[in-house]
């Protein structure tokens, strides 16, 4: 049995947040051959589940990896295999630091995006931009910690216009959090914050070990910086033609077509015939 780890946005999904026809056909053939699927995303688990429902990805041996590897969910058994969260005592200092830098930041509980109240037009723009694809309900509250029954798996900081400001925030936040946390960009505007033990690459190792699948039989596809550890961990690492230069440099294969032109179809078809 092989396992296919795939990012959603910019990889499995096209710009309309759908799966192209040839990609869908190749994916179904791959899975009907007895292989497994691991959807690996920076999105919250609630959002990953919503995508699975909307796109009817109801295949046996399907797993959801959310929050950049901080939670792994077995869809067949309907249970969490792994979860690790951010120390709740760090939430208020992180959010206070973001406010000083005039950076939007939010986190998640099991059902909602959890965000401070919108304070200005820039803050509203960031939240609106984020939610154009992420349809999870939102909870606005001054008391972030009280809205989190469990330590949250991830926080995300967003700045749409001033990359230097976001980088200054990242530098100071790194000093606050230390080596126990990973801070990386999933695109030029989004700074992802999660435990260092997580990460999409770590999820590849954890899930393959859990299933008894050799890493040589793991395939991983992505397009951005947060996909690089996954691309490197798998036996076959794939970057999308539309991917960032760093993602393409880390991959064994770069697709000939982008995510809007069924870039994954040929790769998956080749994996069935091997």
N, C-alpha and C positions, 0 to 999 in steps of 0.2 A: 504493500500500500504506500502510495505517495501522498503528500499533503501540500496543498497550495495556500500559502499565506499571501493575502492581497490587501493592499491599501484600498480605500474607497475613492475619495475625491482625487481626480486627476489620474486615476489608474483603472480600476474596474468600472467606475462611472464616467460617463461622458459629461460634457458641459451642462447638459440638461438634467443631470443626476439620474440618468437611466443607464441600462446596460445595452450596448449595441447588439444587434441581432446575431452577427457572426460570433461575437464574444460569448453570448448566452449559449449558443449551440455548442461551441467548443467546451465551455465550462460544464454543460450538462453531460456531454460525452465523457469528459474526464472523470466526473463524479459517478456516473453510471458504471464506469469501469472498476469501481470499488475504492476510489481514492477519497481523500478528505479535503474539506475546505475550512480555512481559518480566515475570517474577515478581520483584518487588523487595522485599527483606526485610532486617530487621536480623539475622536468623538466620545461623548459620554455613552455609557452602556444603554441608556434609554434611547438615545438617538440611533445607535447601531441596531438595536432591536426594531426600531421603527423602519429603518431602511430595509431590514430583512423582511418585514411584513409587507411594505409597500411594493417591493420588487419580487415578492413571492419566492424567496430563496429558501424554500422548505425542503432541503435535501438531507438525507441521512449523513451522519458524520460531519456536521457543520458546527463550528465553534466561532464565538465572537470574542475578539480581543479588543478591549476598549481602553480609553485613557492612555494611549501609547504604551500598552502592555501592563498597566497597573491592575487590570482585572481580566480574567479569562473565564469564559462561560461556555459550558457544554449544552448545546441546544437540544440534543437527544434526551439527556437526563434532566434538563432544566435546573441545573445547579452550577454554582460558581466553583471553579477549580482552584483559583488563586485570586487574591486581592491584597493590595497594600496601599495605605493611605498616607497623607501628609499629616504630620503632628499638628493637632488642633491648636496647640499653644502658639504656633507660628502664623496662624491665619490673620489675627489682628495686626501684628507687626508687618506682615506682607502687604495687607490692604492699606495700612497707613502709609507705608513707603510709596505705594502706587499713587495714592492721593497726593502726596508731596510732589511727585514727578508729573502729575496730571496725566496719568496713564489709566485707562479703563482696565479693570481686572474683575473676573468672576470665577466662581467654582461651581460645584454640582453636588446635589444629593441624589438619591436613587430615582427621583421623579422630576426634578426641576433644575434649571439653571438658577444658581443663587448669586445675586448681584446686589451691590449697594444701590440705593436709589440714584436715578439719573440726576446729575448735578449741573450739566451744561450741554450745549449743542454738540460738542465734540464727543462727550460721553455717550449721548444718545445715538450719534452717528455710528460709533463703534459697535454698540449693542445691536442696532438695527442691521448693520452690515453682517455681523456674525449670524444673526437669526434669519438671513435670507435663505440659507440652506439648512440650518439647524432649527427644526420646528419644535423643539422641546419647550414646554411651558416655563415661564420665568417667575421667580419669586424675588421681589425687591424688598430688601430689609437692611436696616442699620446694624442689626445684630446677626452677623453672618454665622458666627459659631453656633448660636442657638438653633439655626436652621439645618444643622448638620448632625444627624443622629450618629453617624460614623465619621471617622477621619476621611476627608474627601480624597479621591484618587488623583485629582489633578486640579490645578488652577491654570487660567490662561489670561495673559495680559495682551492688550490690543492697542496699537497705535497706527492709524491709517495714513498719516502724512509726514511724520517726523521720525525717521528711522534712527537718527542719532539720539533722540530723547529716549526711545525704547531701549537702545543699547546702553545708555547711561543707567537706566533703571535696572537692566539685566546685571550690569557690573556691580552695582550696590547691593542688589538682591543676592547675588552670588556670595558676597562677603557675609551677608546675614545668614544664609542657609548652609554654607560650607559644602563639603564633598558628599554629604548624604543625599543631595538633591541634584537632579539634572535640569538644566535650563537650556532649551534649544528652540530654534525657529522652525515651525512647520510650514511657514511661508513668510514673505518679507514683513508681514504685519502682525503675526501671531507668535508670541513667546509662550512656549509650553513649560509648565513647572510640575515636576513629579519626582517621586523617590528614585534614587539612583539604582535601586535593585530592580526597578521596572524597566521600561524601554521595550521597543518592539523586538529587538534582537534577543533579549532575555526571554521574551515570551516564546520565541522559536525554540530555544533550548528547553524551556519548561514543558511546553506542550508536546514536543517530540519525545522527551523522556517519559512523560505521563502516558503517552500512547505506545511507547516502544518502537517508534519510527526512527531509523538512522537519519542523522542530519543530511547525509548524502541523498536521501529521498525527499528532502524538503525543498520546495521551490518558493521563492518570495519575490513579489513585484511591488514597486513603489515609484514615487516621483519626487519626493522632497527630503529635506535633511532628517526629519524624524523617521524616515524609512531606511536610512543607510545602515543602521545596526542590523536590521532584519535582512536586508539584501546581502550583507556580509556573512551573517550567521548561517543562511541556508546553503545547501549544496549547490543550488543554482540560483544566482541572484540576478534579477531582471530590473532594469530601469526603463521607464517610459521615454519615448522619443521627446515628449514634452517635459521631461523631468529637469530638475536643476542640474547644473554642471557637476556638482559634488555627487549627486545621486548617480548620474551616468558614469562618473569615474569609478564609483565603487562597485559597479555591476559587472557580471560576467557577460551579459547580453543587454544590448539596448534595442528596444523594439523598432521595427522599420516604420511603423505607423504610430500616430499619437492616440490618446484616449478617445478622441472624437471619431477615429477611423478604425476601431476594433484592433488596437495595437496588440492586445493580449491573445487574440484568436489564433494566430499562427503558432505562437509559443505553446499554448495549451494543446493544440492539435498535434504538434510534434511530440509532446510529452505522452500522449496516448499511444502513438505509434512506436515509441522507443521500447 
